[in-house]
Amino acid sequence: MPTALPDVVLWSIPAFLVLTVLEMVSHRIHRDEEAAGYEAKDAATSLTMGLGSLVFDALWKIPIVAVYVAVYELTPLEVPVVWWTIPLMLLVQDFFYYWSHRGHHVVRVLWACHVVHHSSEKFNFTTALRQPWTTWTVWPFYLPMIALGVHPAALAFCSSVNLVYQFWIHTERVGKLPAPIEYVFNTASHHRVHHASQGGYLDRNFGGILIVWDRMFGTFTPETERPVYGLTKNIHTYNPLRVATHEYVAIGRDLRAAKDWPERFGRVLRGPGWQPKDGTAATAENGRGEEGPGENGPGEDGAEREGLRRDVPAAGAP
């Protein structure tokens, strides 16, 4: 395996810092009263979550890399790391990222990891750094790439490129871009929809670098109304430990209160807002309330489900 692949995250840190400062200044100089903007405590929490994720990711990588290496050694396939295979690997990684991201919205135990990234009621460059500390739920989605002969280091490079790309789309300061770009790539406009809590925006636009996967698989929604960021039931805390674990705690409460094994399985493996047939509400603090994108997308059965779970303004409300 060539060692020439750069550490794109490390090389991008100066750009992250410069862009964040510029964004903060822009919010002060050119105020938008309707924008979510910045809040010192919120930004500090996001930065803390980002730093903590570096530590925990290093721990999770030990067993994950061991599994990846074992699968790579067993597969008879091998994808060379050369100039023309790197774009193909990036494309395939982005495809599996879409399904990983979508899965982390529609399976509650996976959402317990990903909810961290959606827990801020702000939307700015520091939000991009609000990363979970329990990313051990992500690695299975990329096993097919390893089985197809992609070296684990090449997968790590592709994942890093995907992560770095998504930094710039966490902002309200970039409007819609020219139509061809908006059609193919994930943009700030598309990602604002993804972070919104309105019913029509919930569980949409899962793409990493490309938005074409959402267009292909029926989960795309354009930005039409100003988003309301955060969760449908916000946790109202700046405590990093609670931000990292609150949904796991809620799952534990639901499991203790569950009446039988079908309910226990449902509380863990169904959607974040799943309820047993007797209507007992889950104690999920995220309140996402969907079992995942249906054929017509989230909210397809309208106000009936919305009325059971909503505690944020209706779509379009400030």
C-alpha positions in Angstrom: 0.0 0.0 0.0 1.5 3.4 -1.0 2.1 5.8 1.8 1.7 8.9 -0.3 -2.0 9.6 0.6 -2.1 12.8 2.6 -3.8 13.4 5.9 -6.4 15.7 4.5 -8.1 16.5 7.8 -4.8 17.6 9.4 -3.9 19.7 6.4 -7.4 21.3 6.5 -7.3 22.5 10.1 -5.9 25.9 9.3 -8.6 26.4 6.7 -11.2 25.4 9.2 -10.0 28.0 11.7 -9.8 30.8 9.1 -13.2 30.1 7.7 -14.8 29.9 11.1 -13.3 33.3 12.1 -14.4 34.8 8.9 -17.9 33.5 9.3 -18.1 34.8 12.9 -17.0 38.3 11.7 -19.5 38.2 8.8 -22.3 37.6 11.3 -21.3 40.7 13.2 -20.7 42.9 10.2 -23.7 41.8 8.1 -26.3 40.8 10.6 -29.3 38.7 9.5 -31.9 38.8 12.3 -33.5 35.6 11.0 -30.3 33.6 10.8 -29.4 31.2 13.7 -26.0 32.8 13.9 -23.5 32.1 16.7 -23.8 31.6 20.4 -20.6 31.3 22.5 -21.7 28.4 24.7 -23.1 26.5 21.7 -19.9 27.0 19.7 -17.7 25.9 22.7 -19.8 22.7 23.0 -19.4 22.0 19.3 -15.6 22.5 19.5 -15.5 20.3 22.6 -17.4 17.5 20.9 -15.0 17.7 17.9 -11.9 17.5 20.1 -13.5 14.6 22.1 -14.3 12.8 18.9 -10.6 12.7 17.9 -9.8 11.0 21.2 -12.6 8.4 21.0 -12.2 7.8 17.3 -8.6 6.8 18.0 -9.8 4.2 20.5 -12.6 2.9 18.3 -10.2 2.6 15.3 -8.1 -0.1 17.1 -10.7 -2.9 16.8 -12.2 -1.5 13.6 -8.9 -1.5 11.7 -8.2 -5.0 13.0 -11.5 -6.2 11.4 -10.8 -4.3 8.2 -7.3 -5.7 7.9 -8.6 -9.2 8.5 -11.2 -8.9 5.7 -8.7 -7.2 3.4 -6.3 -10.1 3.9 -9.0 -12.7 3.2 -10.3 -11.1 0.0 -8.7 -12.3 -3.3 -9.4 -8.8 -4.8 -7.1 -5.8 -4.7 -7.8 -2.3 -6.0 -4.5 -0.5 -6.8 -4.2 3.0 -5.4 -3.3 5.0 -8.6 -4.5 8.2 -10.1 -7.5 6.8 -11.9 -8.8 4.5 -9.1 -8.9 7.3 -6.4 -11.8 9.1 -8.0 -13.7 5.8 -8.3 -13.0 4.9 -4.7 -14.2 8.4 -3.6 -17.4 7.8 -5.6 -18.0 4.4 -4.1 -17.2 5.6 -0.5 -19.7 8.5 -1.0 -22.4 5.9 -2.1 -21.9 3.9 1.1 -21.7 7.1 3.1 -25.2 7.9 1.9 -26.6 4.6 3.2 -24.6 4.9 6.4 -26.0 8.3 7.0 -29.5 7.3 6.1 -29.3 4.3 8.4 -28.2 6.5 11.2 -31.4 8.4 10.9 -33.8 5.5 10.7 -32.5 3.0 13.2 -32.7 4.3 16.8 -29.5 2.8 18.2 -27.6 4.3 15.2 -29.4 7.6 15.7 -28.2 7.6 19.3 -24.7 8.1 17.8 -25.6 10.6 15.0 -28.1 12.7 17.0 -25.0 14.5 18.5 -24.4 16.2 15.2 -28.0 17.4 15.0 -28.2 18.6 18.6 -27.3 22.2 18.0 -30.0 24.8 17.3 -27.4 26.8 15.4 -26.0 26.2 12.0 -22.5 27.4 11.3 -19.0 26.1 10.8 -18.6 25.0 14.4 -21.7 22.8 13.9 -19.6 20.8 11.4 -17.2 20.0 14.3 -20.0 18.7 16.6 -19.1 15.1 16.1 -20.2 12.0 18.1 -18.0 10.0 20.4 -19.5 6.6 19.6 -18.7 6.1 15.9 -18.3 2.4 16.4 -21.7 2.1 14.6 -20.4 3.4 11.3 -17.7 0.9 10.2 -20.0 -2.0 9.1 -21.4 0.1 6.2 -18.0 0.2 4.5 -17.1 -3.5 4.8 -18.2 -4.1 1.2 -15.5 -1.7 0.0 -12.8 -3.7 2.0 -14.2 -7.0 0.6 -13.9 -5.6 -2.9 -10.2 -5.0 -2.4 -10.0 -1.4 -1.2 -7.1 -1.0 1.2 -8.2 0.2 4.7 -5.8 3.2 4.4 -7.4 4.1 1.1 -10.9 3.9 2.7 -9.6 6.2 5.5 -8.4 8.7 2.9 -11.7 8.7 1.1 -13.6 9.1 4.4 -11.4 12.0 5.3 -12.0 13.7 2.0 -15.8 13.3 2.5 -15.6 14.7 6.0 -13.5 17.7 4.9 -15.8 18.5 2.0 -18.8 18.7 4.3 -17.2 21.4 6.5 -18.1 24.2 4.1 -21.7 23.2 3.7 -22.5 24.0 7.4 -23.2 27.6 6.9 -26.1 30.1 6.4 -23.7 32.6 4.7 -23.7 30.7 1.3 -26.9 30.9 -0.7 -27.9 28.7 -3.6 -25.2 28.0 -6.1 -25.7 27.7 -9.9 -28.2 25.0 -10.8 -25.8 22.4 -12.3 -23.8 22.5 -9.0 -26.9 22.3 -6.9 -28.1 19.3 -9.0 -25.0 17.2 -8.6 -23.3 18.2 -5.4 -24.3 18.5 -1.7 -24.4 22.2 -1.0 -25.0 24.5 2.0 -28.6 24.9 0.8 -29.2 21.1 0.7 -27.5 20.6 4.0 -29.5 23.3 5.8 -32.5 21.2 4.9 -30.9 18.1 6.4 -30.3 19.9 9.7 -33.8 21.4 9.9 -36.5 20.1 12.2 -39.6 21.0 10.2 -41.7 18.0 9.3 -41.2 18.4 5.5 -37.4 18.6 6.0 -36.9 15.7 8.4 -34.7 12.9 7.3 -33.8 14.3 3.9 -30.6 15.1 1.9 -28.3 12.4 3.3 -25.6 12.8 0.6 -22.0 13.5 1.6 -20.2 15.0 -1.4 -22.9 14.2 -4.0 -26.7 14.9 -3.7 -27.4 12.7 -6.7 -27.9 9.7 -4.4 -30.8 11.5 -2.7 -32.3 12.3 -6.1 -31.9 8.6 -7.1 -33.3 7.1 -3.9 -36.2 9.5 -3.2 -34.8 11.4 -0.2 -34.1 14.8 -1.8 -35.9 18.0 -0.8 -34.9 21.4 -1.9 -34.7 24.4 0.4 -37.8 26.5 0.1 -38.5 27.8 3.6 -36.1 29.0 6.2 -35.0 26.0 8.3 -35.5 25.7 12.1 -32.4 23.9 13.3 -32.0 21.3 15.9 -34.1 18.4 17.0 -37.9 18.2 17.2 -37.4 17.9 21.0 -34.2 19.8 21.9 -32.1 18.8 24.8 -31.2 22.3 26.0 -27.8 21.5 27.4 -24.2 22.5 26.8 -22.8 19.6 28.8 -20.6 17.6 26.3 -21.1 14.3 28.2 -24.9 14.6 28.1 -24.8 15.7 24.4 -22.8 12.6 23.6 -24.9 10.1 25.6 -28.4 11.5 26.1 -30.1 9.2 23.6 -28.4 6.1 24.9 -29.7 7.0 28.3 -33.2 7.4 26.8 -33.0 4.0 25.2 -32.0 2.5 28.5 -35.1 4.0 30.2 -37.3 2.7 27.4 -35.8 -0.8 27.7 -36.4 -0.9 31.4 -40.0 0.1 30.9 -40.6 -2.2 28.0 -43.3 -4.9 28.6 -41.9 -7.6 26.3 -39.1 -8.5 23.9 -40.8 -7.3 20.7 -41.1 -3.9 22.4 -37.5 -4.0 23.5 -36.4 -4.8 19.9 -38.5 -2.0 18.6 -37.1 0.5 21.0 -33.6 -0.3 19.8 -33.9 -1.2 16.1 -37.0 0.7 14.9 -37.1 4.4 14.1 -36.4 7.1 16.8 -40.1 7.8 17.2 -41.4 4.3 17.1 -44.2 3.3 19.5 -45.6 -0.1 20.4 -49.2 -0.7 19.4 -50.5 0.3 22.8 -49.2 3.8 22.0 -46.7 4.1 24.9 -44.5 7.0 23.8 -40.7 6.5 23.7 -38.7 8.7 26.0 -36.3 9.5 23.2 -34.9 12.9 23.9 -34.2 13.6 20.2 -37.9 13.5 19.3 -37.1 12.9 15.7 -40.2 10.9 15.5 -39.8 9.1 12.2 -39.2 5.5 11.3 -37.3 6.8 8.3 -38.0 8.1 4.9 -41.1 6.4 3.5 -42.0 6.1 -0.2 -43.1 9.7 -0.2 -40.6 10.8 2.3 -40.9 12.0 6.0 -44.2 13.4 7.1 -46.0 11.5 4.3 -49.0 10.8 6.5 -49.2 14.5 7.5 -50.6 16.1 10.6 -51.6 12.9 12.4 -48.0 11.9 13.1 -46.9 15.5 13.5 -49.4 16.1 16.3 -48.1 13.2 18.3 -44.5 14.4 18.5 -43.9 18.0 17.5 -42.8 20.6 19.9 -41.2 23.1 17.5 -42.8 25.6 15.2 -44.6 24.3 12.1 -42.7 24.5 8.8 -41.9 28.0 7.9 -42.4 29.5 11.3 -39.5 31.5 12.7 
